[in-house]
Amino acid sequence: MEPQIFQKIEAAKSPDFGAILSKSFDLFKKIWVEGMLHLLVTMAVILPLLVVIYIPFITIMIKANANGGQPDFNPFLEYSVGWIAVYIVAFLVIMILIQTIAYAITAHFFQVCKKADTGTPAEIGGYFVYLKNHFQKILVLSLAVFGITLLAAILCYLPIFYVMVPLQLMFVIFAFNPQLSVSEIVKAGFKLGNRFWLIVFGLVIVSSLIAQLGIILCGIGLLATAFFTHIPMYYFYKETIGFDEAIQGETVVNSL
C-alpha cells in the first residue's frame, strides 16, 4: 500500500511564496540561536574529519617548499598509484560521512522549527538523535543524493538546477517521516518537487541570499544566518504536506 504522503502531495495546494518568507522571518527571530548552535555542533564534528582529509596535502606542501629550488620537482610523484587510489576512496568515504552527519543534525533542526512554530516545549540538546536512531537510513539517503548529484554533473551540470529542488525536499520529508524507506523518500522528494519546482527553486535562491547577509558582520554573522535556508523548507512542507497527528506521533517515537 502506498504511503499516505503521496496522496497528500497529489492533493497539495500551491503555497504562497510571500507568506512562506514572511513566516520564515518571524520564526527565525525565535530560533536563530538554535540555528547557530546546530551549525556550531556540525562544524565541531566535521572539522576534525576535514583535517584528516588534508593531512596528506600538508606533507606535500612541506616537501614542495623544501624543494622549491628544483623546478622539476613534483611532490605527487612521491606517492604510489596504489596509495593515491586508497586516498581517493578514503576521501569519498569521509565526505559521505560528513554529509550524513550534517543531514542528521539538519533533520533535528526541522523538529526544532516545528516545536517553535507550534509552541511545543523543546528539549535541550538532542542534536544527534537522528544520527543515533536512523544512521543507516541517512547514510543510504546521502549515497542516493551523492549519486543523483554526480549523475546530474555528468550530464553537463544543467540538470543540477532541476535536481536541486527535490534534493532540498528529501531531508525535510525524512525529518518528519523517518518511517519511510529511502526509495519512498526520494520518490516523494521528486514528486513534490515536480509539482512546485519554481516555488521551491525561488525559495532556495532567496533564502540562500538572505543567509549570506551575515557577511555584513565581518563573517561572524553567518553563524547566525546560515541555517535560515532551512526555515522556508519547513514552511513549504507544512503548507503542502502538513502534519498528520497519527504520523506525527509515530515520528516522535521513532526519533527518540
Buried (B, 14 or more C-beta within 10 A) or exposed (E): EEBEBBEBBEEBEEBEBEEBBEBBEEBBEEBBEBBBBBBEBBEEBBEEEEEEBEEBEEEBEEBBEEEEEEEEEEBEEEBEEEEEEEEEEEBEEBBBBBBBBBBBBBBBBBBBBBBBBEEEEBEEEBBBBBBEBBBEBBBBBBBBBBEBBEEBEEEEEEBBEBBBBBBBBBBBBBBBBBBBEBEBBBBBBBBBBEBBBEBBBBBBEBBEEBBBEBEEEEEEBBBBBBBBBBBBBBBBBBBBBEEBEEBBEBBEEEBE
